[in-house]
Amino acid sequence: GCDRFAPSRPALWAEDTFIEIDGATVFGDYGLSMRHSSGRIANSELTVNCNGIDINSRKAVGNVDYSIEIISNEITTGDGSPITVFDGGLVIIRDNELEGAGEASGISIESSEVQIYNNDIGPVGGWNGLWLLGSFDVVAENNTIHDTAREPIRAGEYGSSAPNPQAARVYLANNTISSDGTGVCQATRYDDWDGDFTCPAVHAYRTGVTMYDNTINIPDSGDADGIRAVGALLDIRRNTFNVPGTGVIVKQYDDGYAGSQQYGTLGFFSQNTWSGVGMTYNVTKSSITVQSEYIPSPPPDEYPALLSWSGPQAYHANDFQTNIVTTFVQDCPNCADLTPRNFPLALNMDNNSTTFTFANLSNLDRTKIYIETTTAPATVQVRRAEMVRFQTLVNGERVTDANVLIEDALGNDLYSLYTESDGYTPWVALPSDFHLDFRGLAGGDNPDHFADDEYEDSCSDGIDNDGDLTIDTADEDCDTAAGTRELSRYYYTAYRFGFGYDRSDFTLVDSTLQDTINLVNLGPTVSVTQSDGHSYRRIVNVTGSAHDGQLAGVYATDELAQWDQGGYVHEVQVRDPFTSEWSNAGLAVDTSGMAEGQVTKTNRPF
C-alpha cells in the first residue's frame, strides 16, 4: 500500500550523499527516495505503485547548495506521484514522460525550488499535472500537461485542510495545457465559489503566477474556466485560451473571521487570445489591468466583463473593515522576495474598490462592462486607459535594464518597469479617465449597472487625479460648459546604477503616449593628498579617494549609498609632467578591497 502506515519501502534510499543513476529499471511499490542528496537520475524506467522519485530537502556543503537532475526517464505510477519534491528540494526535471498518479498528481511540490522543462505529464488519474504547495519557486517551460482529472495547474494552499498561505510563485512559459474540462473541484469557506465547480485549467490561490506564451485547450464537451484565482498575483501575457467557460474569474481571499485581513487579486493581462469563452473577465474585490486584446462577444444576456464588490463597503465610517490588500511576497523581512518574475505592477491596490483598467481593447467599451449592484458607487471603478511607454537615453545612447517607476498624482506606485534592448519599456496601460456608476447623478439613468453615462467621469470619481488638492467639481478643470474635466497627472522616476537618474511628471490626455527620458549622470569627484615626508626629490607619492555622484558621510543601507552615488569609479588615471597624452597615463591602485561595481554603505572602489 501507499499510505504512511503501509510497510512498503523504496527500491533505493539515498541520504546525505552524491549519487548518479543511469539506465536503471525499477519495479515495486516505491521507486527512488533521495534525502539531503544531490546527483543525477537519467535514462531510467520506473514502474511502481506509489511515488516514482521522492526528493526531500537538498544537499548542502558549506554555503553551496547542490541540485538533483531528473532527466529523460519514463515514470509510470499506480496511485502515487511520478515525482515529488518536498522540504526545500532543489531539482531540475527535464525531458521525462510522467503518467499514472491514480490518487495523486504528476509532479507534487512543496516549499522547494524546481525547474521543469520539456516534460510530457499525463494522463493523471487522480488530481493535477502540477500540484504546488508551501513556499515554492517553480519554473515550468515547454511542457505538455494533458488528461488530468482535476486542474492541470494548481498553485497555492487551496482547500480547507491546507496550511496557512505562504509567499510563493510559479513561472509558466510555452507550455501546452489541456484537460477534458469536466473534473469537479470543491469550494472552501475561503474562496466564496458558491459550491462545487468545474476545475479550471489554472487555479491560483494566494500565490504569484506568471504565464507567457502558453496554449490552453479545453474541449466544448466540458465547461471549465481558463483561470480561477483567489487573492493571487497574476501576470498573464500572450497566451492562447481555447476554453468553453469564463476566461478569468478572480476573487478575494477571506478566511471568514471578523476583522481578518482580506487579500484581493492583482492582475496584469496583455495580448492574450480568447476563443470559445462566454464571459472573458469576472472580477470581485480585486484589481485587474487588461490591454491589447480582442474580447469576444458573449452569448445573449451575458456580458464580456463583470465587476462586483461583495460584502459591506470599506470606508472611514467602519474603519475600512472588509478592505483588501495584495497578498504578501515575503514570509519575513529576511526571507526570499517571491514577487512574480517580471511583474510590471506595483504591489498595491485600491483598498475599498474593485478596479478594472483597460486600454487598446477591441470589441469592448464601457457599455459592455457590467457592474453588479454594489453597496456604494465607489466600490467598483472602471478606468479607461491609454497605452504608454518610455525610452531611456544617456548622452543619446539607449540604456537597457533601466528601472522606470510610475506613480499617480498622489504618489501611489503603479508600475515598476525595466527597459529592454532598444531602451524602451513595455507598453502599459495608464488610466486617463475614471468612471463610477452613480445614483442620482445628472445626465443619465443612474444607476444602470454601467459607468457610461454623461458626467460619470473623472469629475465625479472622488479622486484628486491631477494632484492639485481639489476633487471633482471643486476643481476648476471640471467645467461642463467648456467640455473640460480633470486630467490624470503621473510621475516617473528612471534610474540605472552607473548610467543615470531622472524624475519628472506628465499629464495624460486621451491618446497614446511615447516619450523619451534623458538620464542625468553626475560626474565623479577625485581628491588627492600628498602626505608630509612621502615624497623625495624625483619620487612623488600621493594618495586620495574618488567617488561617483554624491557622497554622504553615513548611509543606513547599501541601497541608499547606491542611489546617492549613482555609479562607481572604474579607474583613476594619473598623468605625470613627462607624459603628454592621457592614453599613456598610469593607473592608480585601488586599495579599497571592493569588487568592481560594488558599492556598499561603508565602502566603494577607490
C-alpha angles and dihedrals in degrees: 000000000000103000121105093257095052118107093232119132134194120258088237130017119193122182131181094349147106112248141173123199119183130171097000126157113211130189132169140067100310126018121204127347117198116186123180087341141126135205144083135300110191145161093005134136119221122186109175141148098231132024117344102206121006117196116190120183122322141272113257129181113187106314095337121100119203124206135215119233120209106191136172099347132146110222123181121176135185104210107346135069119278088224132015126183116188143163103022100327120171108207143159114204113191139167097352132145110223127182145145115050095154091179101018144039134279095248118009117196131180125178095335143117111245135169115200119191136172098346129149107223117186173131091042112183100188117040137321141356091228119017111189125186139164124011098338131165108197134173117192119180136167095001129142112222114183147153097025120166092221133010114341087218123030114174123181144013099316120165138050093268096047120114123253113293118268133193108276143147142195128198115206119186135166094352127145109223125185145154136164090259097229105098116120122231124194123237120229132203090256100063108040095219091153096241135320118344142184110277112254125224091251124023117189121187121184091325141103118261125187116187121182127171098344126149117221118192126187117165123236089247087075131054102214124146124233100234132004116186134180118193091335139146110234131190106177118173138163096351126146114225118192099177133141098214130055117320098224131003116183130178142165127267112244122172090199097240118126112256095013118138115257121214120214126204116255113200142176118196124183137167096350121154118225120197129174095003123139102204115012104199127025111176129182125176092340143099122244132178117197126183142167099010139125109235112208121229111255127225118281116294092019132098130221092230129031124186128189145159115217121210131005123339116266108228143133095277091066096032089255094291112176090030120149134227134176119273115261123261098199128052092205137001092264096038124106117284105239099184106151111270113268091001104175101195125082111247098254140084140184102284096211106039145052107239129198115187117187137177136169094007122156120219094010131096135146092283089066099046107093119208114202118221107288136191092243137001093250094061091080125041128186111200119195107205143188129226112254136179138163137209120213120215135174116196088344094305122119116249117212125201093021114154114235115191118194123199133181124241091276095052097257112149113243109165139013106196136174125211119242131221092290092052093251128123117227116270111268135182118248118185115248097174135023125212133193129178102240134196115227097003114145122246103048151025102292132224098014101147092261130089094214105101126114112279093018089119142095090307091066104034100096091237131118093228098176100038097240092126093247124106133213116316091005086069112088089220088072100083114148092186091057093039094238131134141180110290126210119258122198138185128214132196117195122189144157122176109247095015110061152270139251136172128187143135139239139191115233117222125188096284142076115283127209116170143165126240115203109205118219116220115194115218123250125259124225126191123190126201128191108194121210113267095014096103128058129178108307096000116087117188117191134168133184146138140255137199138177123238114344128345124204124192099244133018126194094209140016089244093058090051091051093048091050098046094036093202143356139263109261097193142341115227121206121199117189124206091263095057115081101186130054088219087070095045122124125244126240117235115246108226096173093100091225124135117244110282095010114131121173135174090265106031147023139175111292 
